Amino acid sequence: MERICVNQIWRYPIKSLGAEKVETVFLREGRTFPGDRVWALTYENSRFDSKNPVWAPCQVFLRGSIAPLFAAVSASTDYKTGFIKFSHPHLEEISLNLDEESDRERFVSWVRPICPQNAPRPSRLCKVEDRGMTDTDYPSISVNSIESLVDLSEKTGVHLNPRRFRGNLWLTGLTPWQELSLIGKKIKIGTSCLQVVEPIVRCNLTKTNEKTGERDVDTLSALEKNYGHKNFGVYCQVLRSGEVSANDLVDIGDN
């Protein structure tokens, strides 16, 4: 049997903005991926209530599906200081402590030039305590397959980078699209255990080049044409806390 293991680990400090590769993470039972989508960018007249911050659907935030240039933002965290360095090919690099309101305001000013002119203007960064702003109303972690990515790349004729899909854990050793058959199953990764909940239905963000922020591949049409759906990757919930590192073995259990 093919050896299934962790290939890559990613997190995104701000929803749709910033991609950061990490080597190790400690997942906690019933929680979102640590440091992932902690912040989200609201816009003028957004329905998000900053005085009573609770989870909200993606439509109340500025996001990559309507702001493709967001996809080219990279992030790097200095763990000693807590500062996050953000970079983009069209912008000067900036280093911020997002726990400081003044730095959050600086980020909004920094990102404004890459926001669509026909979209609502960015307003402020917001967060919800004790969870990331995932696209699911429950605390989820996304798991994706390198083999599925390779298969989709062959169908599109373009080498697709994992950053297009903004996943947390990337596994290798699965057969292409095997992850979609794991709904309801438990998977042990490192010393943690996750339950696969549902497939991830993809949006326009995946059409966007992670280096340029330009839409250059119609991934959604390719998924629909070749597989009859727009799913890529699966959402999981953490059942048992534990550490996950690159190259850790993965064990697929029963329902």
N, C-alpha and C positions, 0 to 999 in steps of 0.2 A: 504494500500500500504506500502511496505517495506520502512523504513526510509533510505534515501541515504545520506551518509555523508563522510567527509574526514577521512580516516583511518591513513594514513602516508604521510609525506612530505619529499622528499629526494633531495639533490643536489650533484653534482660531480665537484669539483673545476677544475680538469683537465680531459679532455676527456679520458675515459676508465681507469682513475686512481683516486682512492679516492671516498669513499661514505660517506656522512654526512647526518644524520637525523636531521631535524629542526622542530620546532613546529609552526612557523608562518612565512609567507613570504608576501611581497607586490608585486603583479604582476602589470606590467605597459603595457598599450595598445601598441600593435605592437612590444613588446620586448620579448626577451628570459627570461627564469627563472633566477632571480638575483643570481649571484655567481655560476652559473651552467655552466660547460664546458667553463669557461673563458679562460683557457689555453689548448693547445694541444701540444703533443710531436712530433716534426718533426724528421726525420732521414736523414742520409747522402744521398745527391743527391735527396732529396725530391723535388717535383715540387712546394712546397709552396714558395712564394716570400716574404721573411721577410722584404724586403725594400718597398714592396707595399702590405701590409697585407689585404687581403679580404677573405671572406668566401671561403672555399675549401672543396671538398668531403673527406670522411673519408680515402680514399685510400692514401692520401698524408701524413698521420700521422701513428705513431705506435699506435696500438689499441688492445683492448682485444680479438678481434676475431682471431688475429694471435699471441698474447702474453697472454695466459691464466692466467699466474701468476699475471697479472695486477688486476684481479678481486678481489684479496684478500687484496688490499690496502684500508685502511680506512683513513678518514680525520676528523679533528676536528678544528674548527676555534675559535681563541681567539678574540672576537669582540673588546676588549679594545686595543689590540696591532696590530691586523690585521694579526698576524702570524697564519699559518695553520700547525697543527701537523699531520704528515703522519706516518702510521705504517703498517707493513706487517710481517707475521709470520717468514719470512726468513731474515728480515732486522732489524737493529737497528732503533728505533724511531727517527724521525728528525722533527724539527720545523723551518719553513721558512717564510720569507716575500717575496712572489713571485714578488712583485713590484721591488725588488732589483735584478739587473742582477747577482750579485755574488751568491745570494741564488737560482736563477734559475739554475745556473751552478752546484750548490751543489745538486739540485734535479736530474739533469741528471746523475751525478755521483752515486747518491744514488740508482736510479732505474736501472742502467745498469746491475747489477747481475741477475735481474729477466726478462731481455729481452731475447728472443730466440736467440740461438747461430747462427741459420741459417737465421736470419732476418737482415735487415740493422741496423747499430748501431744508437742509439739515438743521436740526434744532439743538439737540443735546444727547450725550451718552447717558444711558440708564442701565440699571441692573436690578435683578431680583435676588434677595438674599438666599444663599444655600443652594442655588441651582443655576445652570447655564440656560441661556435663552434658545433652547432647541426648537426645531420645527414641530415637535410633538408636545402634547399637553402633559405628558408624563416624562420623567427624567430618563432620557435615552442616550445611548452611545451608538455610533454608526460603525458597522463592520462591513468591509468591502473586500473583493477578491482581485488579486493581480491577474489571475488567469482570465477572469471575465473582462478585465480592462484590455488585456492583449487581444482577446477575441473581438471585442468591439472595435479596437484599433484596426484590426485586419479588415473588418467590414467597412469602415469609413475610409481606409487608405491613409490614415493619419496616425502618427504615434501620439496617443493621448496620455497626458500626464495625470497622475493621481490627484493633483491639486484641483483639477476641474471638478472633481466630485466631493471635495471638502470632507472626506471621511476621517474618522479618528483612527481606527485600526484597519490595517491592510494585511490580509492573510495571503500566503502562497502555499500551493500544494493541493488546493481544491480543484476539482474539475470545473471548467467554465460554467458559470451560473448555478453551481451546486448550492451556493449560499441561499438562493431563493427557495430551495426545497427544505430548508432547515427551520421553517417557522414552527414555533412551539418546542423546539429542541433546546437542550442546554449545551453550552460549549465552555470547556475549561481552558482558560488562557493564562499562562503563568500560574500564579496561585489564586487567581480570581475565577469566578464562575458567572457566566452570563446566560440569559435566556433570550432566544431570538423571538421577537414579537411580530414584526411585519416588514414587508418590503418597503424600500424608499422609492417613492414616485418622484421622478426628476423634473427639474424646471429649466428655464432658459439659461440659467447660470452655467450649466455644463457645456453650452455651446461656445464658451468664452476661453480664449487663449490666456493661460495663467501668466505669461510673460508680457503680453502687450495689452491685455484688457479688451481685445477685439474679438467679436464673434466670427469664428472661422470654420466651425464644423457643426452641422445640424445633427447633434447627437440624439435629439428626441425623435426625429424622423428615422434615423438609423436604428434606434431601439424598436420603434413601432414596426418598421418594415421587416427587420430580421428576426424579431423575437415576439412580436405581437403585444408588446407592452412598453411602458416607459420606466420600468423599474431597474434600479442599479443599486446594489447593496441592501443591507437590512438594518433595521433598528433593533437594538437589544437593551435589556435592562440588567443591571448588576445584581445578581443574587447573593454573591459572597465577595466580600472585600478581598483585595489581594494586589500584588505587584505584577505588572506586565512590562516586559522588556522586549526590544527587538531580538528576533531569533528564538524567542520562547516557543515551545511546542504547544500545539492546540489539540485538544481531544474533544471529539463530538460525541455527546451522549444521546440518550433516548428522550422521548417526550416527558 
